[in-house]
């Protein structure tokens, strides 16, 4: 007896933020929707991310009196993507991103607030804003998920205050930059956590989720509100194509192959290929390692990319990732991204020659891109080394090292010495331990110490714009991103050329339809998020530049399917 094939209008592959946004919108359009997720947890990289979304011209900023416009944002995006992205796609993004977030805010459980002070990443480009386009998720009460919370991919406790208290990116920034009132704010967060007696009896973890976990929890609850099924442990393998149209997918579930029919469309929201070493070696610049990626191990291995290619889909940007330097910590399943700390005053990054090669405070994509460019010259910049002194160590965090004033060396894990950090009484001794040229390092530090005194980095202009200074220490003068490296002991940490996902993939049009190599849309097939070649091209225009487009093109795909 042949079992009937499950039939849905729309099948969404993957359960990251883009995929689940698409599923919510498709369900609201009256379509029957199924979400399939390969792993035993839903949420993907989106769940462990900051959850920030970059939405130019959004209503939150406007309501606070902020000034932005479609035209201004288009000027900025055209400049940052360097004319290499089809303008129709850029326009679709700018038109629908604010509508998408307004829709989710009013129709679903998703809630955001504007991070007014988070600047666009390229302050030198026309149309950039010093803040107002990046949105930060509000805290979400996970008790609303019931048992389904157990199936969610959980963020690392390191993203939580004291390893257990949820805080937003706005909270974290206020504390990190020691803005007025930050101590009171922390006390408030701790008090609210402690006074939640009912939840405290259940678990040490906060009832609330923040960042990407908040976004994913809110989207999952929104799917539950709509009775949209989400199948875990269901691995997409191949597309089913009939007469040139995608009509379904083949999956493996519990070791068994199954065909699922999609009457109206298949939406790939199954991430990039960053967890596939063979594809990394095939497409990304070398050297490259899965173990440098800050994304969940084993999830995103590029099955959708290969299935699309197998039916003639066009691709783009396959040699690009959303680069971010990472630090490996023994015993942790993935490395940690180094996003903010590079801008703190008193830490510099050098290559094997002991030379700086980039503005340390630069956006993370440009930082790793510079590692690769420099490495091509002399094979000395992957890995790179971040160097700081005892003054920095006392006051600021670096990767897993919390400031020594709260976590002195004596309290660090023993196995971290010479694996996560290196330490010596002199810069010369430090350089020799890590295999960096001592004379080069000495000359660099002398030069940077002079920059710290004058406040002007004549080599790389660090701290020269509002983006750099966002993570600087406003109490440090004359330049909040520069301080001398003078007080021993001295420290070094290794930075790898990591990523937070790949950004190349299936080429799509303004409707998120996958294009065939002949330029025509492949009927029934859509791609969003890191499965698609990014609408941002080789740029990262602002915080939330990956999730914003993933959710926006999810919204667009769902509506296009409904209207087709
Ligand atoms: P994912 O969210 O990874 O979702 C893909 C899902 O598809 C996964 O669950 C995966 O298991 C599933 N899948 C894969 N293959 C299959 C298959 N064959 N069958 C079925 N399912 C499959 N970006 C921002 O914009 N803002 C931020 O604040 C931000 N912060 C970040 C912080 C960190 C620490 C990291 C690591 C990343 C951050 N990013 C951020 C990047 C962002 O998280 C990713 O670019 C984004 O989540 C990618 O979304 P996606 O939907 O394409 O993939």
Boltz pocket constraint, residues with backbone or C-beta under 6 A from the ligand:
constraints:
  - pocket:
      binder: B
      contacts: [[A, 13], [A, 14], [A, 15], [A, 16], [A, 17], [A, 18], [A, 19], [A, 36], [A, 37], [A, 38], [A, 39], [A, 41], [A, 42], [A, 43], [A, 44], [A, 45], [A, 46], [A, 47], [A, 48], [A, 49], [A, 50], [A, 51], [A, 52], [A, 53], [A, 54], [A, 234], [A, 235], [A, 236], [A, 237], [A, 269], [A, 270], [A, 271], [A, 272], [A, 294], [A, 295], [A, 299], [A, 300], [A, 301], [A, 302], [A, 303], [A, 304], [A, 322], [A, 337], [A, 499], [A, 500], [A, 501], [A, 502], [A, 528], [A, 529], [A, 530], [A, 531], [A, 543], [A, 544], [A, 545], [A, 546], [A, 547], [A, 548], [A, 550]]
      max_distance: 6.0
